[in-house]
Amino acid sequence: MRWLDDILRAFSILEGKAYYKELYREIGKMRGYPLSPGEKADVRKEIERHSSDSKIWQKAKNKRPDLFYSLGGIRSGYWARRPL
């Protein structure tokens, strides 16, 4: 499964908002193992790649869907899924 699919599913389970720590735990449950530091970085990167709140999304030439937003400021690690 792709990271984005797992992240969207985790947000759904967590009622649309979560700290990274909660996302890591939920995605780890889905995958059947605790996430490594590198995998946790992949989760953060995917969220930032799909959020207009992040510099990564803003710099992209081909903008990805704007799926997530920061609830406590970009450095808080607290994110939510945008309503569909």
HELIX and SHEET records of a PDB file:
HELIX    1   1 TRP A    3  ILE A   13  1                                  11    
HELIX    2   2 TYR A   20  ARG A   31  1                                  12    
HELIX    3   3 PRO A   37  ARG A   49  1                                  13    
HELIX    4   4 LYS A   55  LYS A   59  1                                   5    
SHEET    1   A 3 LYS A  17  TYR A  19  0                                        
SHEET    2   A 3 TYR A  78  ARG A  81 -1                                        
SHEET    3   A 3 PHE A  68  SER A  70 -1                                        
END                                                                             
